[in-house]
Amino acid sequence: MASKADSDAPGRVSGAEPGQPNQASPSGKYVTSSVAGAAKILVVGPLGVGKTTLIGTVSEIKPLFTEAVMTRAGARVDTGGDRAKTTTTVALDFGRMTLDGDLVLYLFGTPGQQRFLPAWRDLAKGALGALALVDTRDLSASFDALGNLEDLDLPFAVAVNVFPGSPQHHEDDLRTALDLLPHTPLVACDARDARSSVRALIALVSHLINAATETS
């Protein structure tokens, strides 16, 4: 698994130089003429795993968040440890990131609670793949999201979001616990760090490209 990056600072990024500003699009509104393709990518995972943070960290445009104060139903969900979670995504998070100047990723963050499953199944329409965030402090919380991706037959990569004090596990043990296929990418990331988060998304894109090449 990839190691966690040192910096905690979020930033606007491009794939060629993760963590650096996207100089080709100063306004942040439009993609550049060099862009040759686009991909819709889901960012999924349980409540409080870091989906909103990751999208906000890597987005080169002002991200769209649809967070609301948690209701009683949401408040009963244990977010674990030091996470004082008071809001939750109720529709979607949205951001945009450019890789290598020619591929744009449109990132759609899904609600974390299983009761919002119909909403994020709709978000999955047209998506090429998904980045599934997990937290080693409660791996079982990720089972629903991973099962939903399998039901949708949507290719995905798994990124372990490293929180302070998170238990460390061997990659083989994590793969067994999450019931991952051998070819499914499994990486570590810090959703607060641009370079680390971009590496996780690159792992997903590489997986999607390899899968497409094998089937062509």
N, C-alpha and C positions, 0 to 999 in steps of 0.2 A: 504494500500500500504506500502511496505517496505520503511524504511527511508534511506536517502542517507548516505553512509559511509563518515568518516572524511578525510581519506587520499586521496591525489591526485596522488600518485606515482604509475606508471604502474609497472607490474612485471610479471615474469613467474609463472604459477600457476598449481596446481593440485586440483582436486575437494575435496579431503579429507581435505586439509588445504588451502582454498582459499588465494591467495596472496603469498604462499610460493613456493620456487623453486621446480621443479620436480627432486628430487634427484635420482629417479630410472633411469633416462635417461640423464646422464651427457652431452652427446654430443648433445642432442636435436634433433638428426636425426631420431632415431628409437624408436618405441614403445617397451615397456618392455614385458617380457614373461607373465606377469600377466594379460595383456589385453585380455579380452574375447570377446569383441565386438566393433563395430565402427558405428558411425552414421553421415550422412551428414546433416548439419544444415545450413539453409540460415539465413543471417542477412540482413534485408530489411528495407527500409524507404526512406523518401525524401532526397533531396540534403542537406548536411550540418547537418544531424541529429546526426551523431556520429558513423556511422557504422565502418569506417576505424579506428577510435580511439578505439572503443571497441575491435575489433579483435587484434589490436596491443597491447592492454593492457593485454589480457588474453592469447595470444598465447605463448606456450612453445617452439616454434621454431621461427626462424626469419621469420616474416610474409611476404607474397608477396603482394605488392600493385601495382596497375596499374593506377596511377593518371597522369593526363595531365592538362596543363593549360586550363582554361575554355575558350571556344569559345564564340562568341557573343550570340549564342543560350542559352548557359549556363549562361552567365553573366546577362541575363535578368531575371533569376530566383532570387527572393528575398530570401536571406538566413537569413534576419532578424537581428535586434539588433546589437550586437557587433561582429558578425561573419564576419571577413574579408576573405571570401572564394575566393581563386584564382585558386584552382585546383579541379578536380572532378574525381571520379572513372569512367573509360571508359570501363573496361572489368570485372574485379573482384578483390576482396581482398581475401586472403586465410590465414588461420591460423589453428593451432591444439591445442587442450586442452584435458587433461586426467582427468576424473572424478573418484574419489575413486580408482584409480590405475587399474581399469579393463574395463573402457569404454572410448573410444577415440571419441571426437567430431571433425569432420573436418568442419571448419567454412568457408562459402563462402559468402562474402559480395557482394551485388548486386549494380549496378549503381543506383544512386538516381533519375535520370531524366526519365520521362515516355517515352521519345523517345528511350531509351535503353531497353524497355520492351522485345523485341524479344531475346536479349542477356540473360536477367535474367530468362526468361521462360525456356531457354535451361539449365541454371544453376539449375533450380528447379528439373530437371530429377534425380530421385534417392534420393531426399531429404526426410527425415522423418518428418521434421517440420521446422518452421521458428521462429526467434525472430524478431518482428517488433518494431523498435524504433520510438517513436513519441516525438514531442516537443510541449509543451503546449502554446508556443508563436504563433504557427500556426498549430493547429490541422488539419485544412482542407488539409494541404499539405500531410498528411498521408493517405488520403482517397483512392488515387489510389493504393498505395501499399497494403493496407488491402483488397481492392476489388480484386486485382490480386490474392492474396492468397486464397480468397474465390472461385474465378473462377477456380483455380487449385485444389480446395478441399484439401489444404495443412494445417494441424493443425498448430496453432501458439499461441504464447504468446506475450503480448504487454508490452514493457518496456518504461516508460516515462523517457527520459534522462533529468536530472535536470540541466539546465543551470543557471548561476547566473542571478537572477532577473526573473526567470520563474514564471508565474502566478501559484498559488496553487489552485487546484480544488478538490472537494470531489470525492471519487471514483465513486459513483453512477452517478454523473454528467459527468465524463469522459466516463464511460461505455455508457451512453446515447448518448453523442456527437460522439463517435466512433462506435456506433451501435454494441457493443460487446455482444455475447451470455453470459449467466450467468456463464458458465463453463470455459470461456476463461481467463487464468491468466492475471492479470494486476498488475504490480509492478513498483516501482520507482528505478532508478539506476543512477549512475554517470559513464559514459563510460570511464572516466579517471582513475577510481579506480578499482583495480583487484577484491577485495572482493565483491563489489557492482555488478560488471558485471557478476561475476561467479554466484552470487545468482539469477540473472535474467535468466541465462542459465539453472540453476538447476530447476527453476520454469517451464521452457519449457520442460525439460527432464521428470520431474515428471508428467506433463500434458500428454506427449506422452505415458508414462508407464501406467498411469491410463486409458487412452483411449484404449490402446491395451488390458488391462486386462478386460475392460468392453465388448469388442467385441470378446474375446476369449471364 
